[in-house]
Amino acid sequence: QVQLVESGGGLVQPGGSLRLSCAASGILFRIYTMGWYRQAPGKQRELVANITNDGTTNFADSVKGRFTISRDNAKNTVYLQMNSLKPEDTAAYYCNANLGSPRGVIGDYWGQGTQVTVSS
């Protein structure tokens, strides 16, 4: 069974920081691209950041310079360090594991989400 379990969400003031964690099981973690997505009420789910098996990272323009994604393959865990948080970062954050091939997706899995609320 594939399982992605997020943790670390909560309420934080603007300018504050949070670190999200996603622990994966049931996949060969080290070969998957791991990503963080978020969805705010009334909006579509969007990519926040991802990190490939070789450590290449990508970030949404809205979070560049503020967020960092990292992975610990020994722990099957991906992290999202969020600094200088803004109210517009408020959303449910979801962990994703993706493995593709030239012919299509081999594996695509999602966690249950963790809520991040940035408010004073």
C-alpha positions as a Markdown table, in Angstrom:
| # | Residue | x | y | z |
|---|---|---|---|---|
| 1 | Gln | 0.0 | 0.0 | 0.0 |
| 2 | Val | 1.3 | 3.4 | -0.9 |
| 3 | Gln | 0.9 | 6.0 | 1.7 |
| 4 | Leu | 2.0 | 9.7 | 1.9 |
| 5 | Val | 1.4 | 11.3 | 5.3 |
| 6 | Glu | 1.9 | 15.1 | 5.6 |
| 7 | Ser | 2.5 | 16.9 | 8.9 |
| 8 | Gly | 3.6 | 20.3 | 10.1 |
| 9 | Gly | 0.8 | 22.5 | 9.1 |
| 10 | Gly | -0.8 | 25.0 | 11.4 |
| 11 | Leu | -1.6 | 28.6 | 12.1 |
| 12 | Val | 1.2 | 31.1 | 11.7 |
| 13 | Gln | 1.5 | 34.9 | 11.6 |
| 14 | Pro | 2.6 | 36.7 | 8.4 |
| 15 | Gly | 6.3 | 36.7 | 8.2 |
| 16 | Gly | 6.6 | 33.5 | 10.1 |
| 17 | Ser | 7.9 | 30.1 | 9.1 |
| 18 | Leu | 6.7 | 26.5 | 9.0 |
| 19 | Arg | 8.2 | 23.2 | 7.9 |
| 20 | Leu | 6.0 | 20.6 | 6.3 |
| 21 | Ser | 7.0 | 17.0 | 6.2 |
| 22 | Cys | 5.7 | 14.1 | 4.0 |
| 23 | Ala | 6.6 | 10.6 | 4.9 |
| 24 | Ala | 6.2 | 8.0 | 2.2 |
| 25 | Ser | 5.8 | 4.3 | 2.3 |
| 26 | Gly | 5.1 | 1.6 | -0.3 |
| 27 | Ile | 7.2 | 3.2 | -3.1 |
| 28 | Leu | 10.8 | 3.2 | -4.1 |
| 29 | Phe | 11.1 | 6.7 | -2.8 |
| 30 | Arg | 14.5 | 7.5 | -4.2 |
| 31 | Ile | 13.4 | 7.3 | -7.8 |
| 32 | Tyr | 10.3 | 9.4 | -7.5 |
| 33 | Thr | 9.9 | 13.1 | -8.1 |
| 34 | Met | 8.4 | 14.5 | -4.9 |
| 35 | Gly | 6.3 | 17.6 | -4.9 |
| 36 | Trp | 4.2 | 19.9 | -2.8 |
| 37 | Tyr | 0.9 | 21.3 | -4.1 |
| 38 | Arg | -1.6 | 23.6 | -2.5 |
| 39 | Gln | -5.2 | 24.4 | -2.9 |
| 40 | Ala | -7.0 | 27.4 | -1.4 |
| 41 | Pro | -10.8 | 27.7 | -1.2 |
| 42 | Gly | -12.3 | 28.4 | -4.5 |
| 43 | Lys | -9.0 | 27.9 | -6.4 |
| 44 | Gln | -7.4 | 25.1 | -8.4 |
| 45 | Arg | -4.7 | 23.0 | -7.0 |
| 46 | Glu | -1.3 | 24.4 | -7.9 |
| 47 | Leu | 2.3 | 23.2 | -7.8 |
| 48 | Val | 4.3 | 24.9 | -5.1 |
| 49 | Ala | 7.6 | 23.0 | -5.5 |
| 50 | Asn | 9.0 | 19.7 | -6.5 |
| 51 | Ile | 12.3 | 17.9 | -6.4 |
| 52 | Thr | 13.5 | 15.1 | -8.7 |
| 53 | Asn | 15.4 | 12.0 | -7.9 |
| 54 | Asp | 18.7 | 13.7 | -8.6 |
| 55 | Gly | 17.9 | 16.8 | -6.4 |
| 56 | Thr | 16.8 | 19.2 | -9.1 |
| 57 | Thr | 14.2 | 21.6 | -7.7 |
| 58 | Asn | 11.5 | 23.7 | -9.1 |
| 59 | Phe | 9.4 | 26.4 | -7.5 |
| 60 | Ala | 6.3 | 28.4 | -8.3 |
| 61 | Asp | 7.2 | 32.0 | -8.9 |
| 62 | Ser | 5.0 | 33.1 | -6.0 |
| 63 | Val | 7.2 | 31.2 | -3.5 |
| 64 | Lys | 10.7 | 31.6 | -5.0 |
| 65 | Gly | 13.2 | 32.9 | -2.5 |
| 66 | Arg | 10.9 | 32.0 | 0.4 |
| 67 | Phe | 10.3 | 28.3 | 0.2 |
| 68 | Thr | 12.8 | 25.4 | 0.1 |
| 69 | Ile | 12.1 | 21.8 | -0.8 |
| 70 | Ser | 14.4 | 19.0 | 0.3 |
| 71 | Arg | 14.4 | 15.3 | 0.6 |
| 72 | Asp | 15.9 | 12.7 | 2.8 |
| 73 | Asn | 16.0 | 9.4 | 0.9 |
| 74 | Ala | 17.1 | 7.5 | 4.0 |
| 75 | Lys | 14.0 | 8.5 | 5.8 |
| 76 | Asn | 11.6 | 8.4 | 2.7 |
| 77 | Thr | 10.7 | 11.9 | 3.6 |
| 78 | Val | 10.3 | 15.2 | 1.7 |
| 79 | Tyr | 10.2 | 18.6 | 3.4 |
| 80 | Leu | 8.9 | 22.0 | 2.5 |
| 81 | Gln | 10.5 | 24.8 | 4.5 |
| 82 | Met | 8.3 | 27.9 | 4.3 |
| 83 | Asn | 9.7 | 31.2 | 5.3 |
| 84 | Ser | 8.4 | 34.8 | 5.1 |
| 85 | Leu | 4.8 | 33.4 | 5.0 |
| 86 | Lys | 2.1 | 35.6 | 3.5 |
| 87 | Pro | -1.7 | 35.4 | 3.9 |
| 88 | Glu | -1.9 | 34.3 | 0.3 |
| 89 | Asp | 0.0 | 31.2 | 1.2 |
| 90 | Thr | -3.0 | 30.0 | 3.2 |
| 91 | Ala | -4.1 | 26.7 | 1.7 |
| 92 | Ala | -4.3 | 22.9 | 2.1 |
| 93 | Tyr | -0.9 | 21.6 | 1.2 |
| 94 | Tyr | -0.6 | 18.2 | -0.4 |
| 95 | Cys | 2.3 | 15.9 | -0.9 |
| 96 | Asn | 2.7 | 14.2 | -4.3 |
| 97 | Ala | 4.9 | 11.3 | -5.5 |
| 98 | Asn | 5.3 | 10.9 | -9.3 |
| 99 | Leu | 7.1 | 8.5 | -11.5 |
| 100 | Gly | 6.8 | 8.8 | -15.2 |
| 101 | Ser | 8.1 | 7.2 | -18.4 |
| 102 | Pro | 8.2 | 8.3 | -22.0 |
| 103 | Arg | 4.9 | 6.5 | -22.5 |
| 104 | Gly | 3.1 | 8.0 | -19.5 |
| 105 | Val | 2.7 | 7.9 | -15.8 |
| 106 | Ile | 3.9 | 4.9 | -13.9 |
| 107 | Gly | 2.9 | 6.1 | -10.4 |
| 108 | Asp | 1.2 | 9.1 | -9.1 |
| 109 | Tyr | 0.2 | 9.3 | -5.4 |
| 110 | Trp | -1.2 | 11.9 | -3.1 |
| 111 | Gly | -1.3 | 12.5 | 0.6 |
| 112 | Gln | -4.3 | 13.6 | 2.6 |
| 113 | Gly | -3.2 | 17.2 | 3.0 |
| 114 | Thr | -2.2 | 19.5 | 5.8 |
| 115 | Gln | -3.7 | 22.9 | 6.4 |
| 116 | Val | -1.5 | 26.0 | 6.5 |
| 117 | Thr | -3.2 | 29.2 | 7.7 |
| 118 | Val | -1.3 | 32.5 | 7.6 |
| 119 | Ser | -3.1 | 35.2 | 9.6 |
| 120 | Ser | -2.7 | 37.8 | 12.2 |
